[in-house]
Amino acid sequence: MPRKSYESESDAVLSLTPPHHLGKIASAMWRKMVPVLNASNKMAPLDKNLVEMYASQYEIYRNAYEDIKENGQVTKVYKTVVNPVTGDVIANDMTGYKRNPSTQIYSDAIKQLKSLGSELGLSPASRAELMQLSLDDGKDKPSATEQLQALLNGGDYDES
């Protein structure tokens, strides 16, 4: 099967169809995100991996949360006391609590979602930053050639 050229890929926006390897929850997140991201006109096909990572981290986050709801944040830890002669269980003594491993998975997924979401412009702060960059692009700035000419003519180029 021939590969698409990079030129044709860069002209396209992100596909509305999620990658086949994404799970059910990640695919649903993909279908919610991509139309919004495509509408922002800030996405490129190279950003597909970021969107894919965000969607998969979202599924991990949701699965970890479901496990925490089902099993709790901590579980009791017991030590079984056994009679050394007969092998019978004498007692089950509670020794403390153990953290549910899903709490760490949940925490890590949230950190990844925040980081990836910021890169994709999904947080209010990152959207404001992207808007500022868009506004800055509209300013009349001398071209690189004009800046170089000014420096070569002995003057200092002032960016302000």
Secondary structure by P-SEA (a helix, b strand, c coil): cccccaaaaaaccccccccccccaaaaaaaaacaaaaaaaccccccaaaaaaaaaaaaaaaaaaaaaaaacccbbbbbbbbbccccccccccccccccccaaaaaaaaaaaaaaaaaaaacccaaaaaaaaaaaaaaacccccaaaaaaaaaacbbbbcc
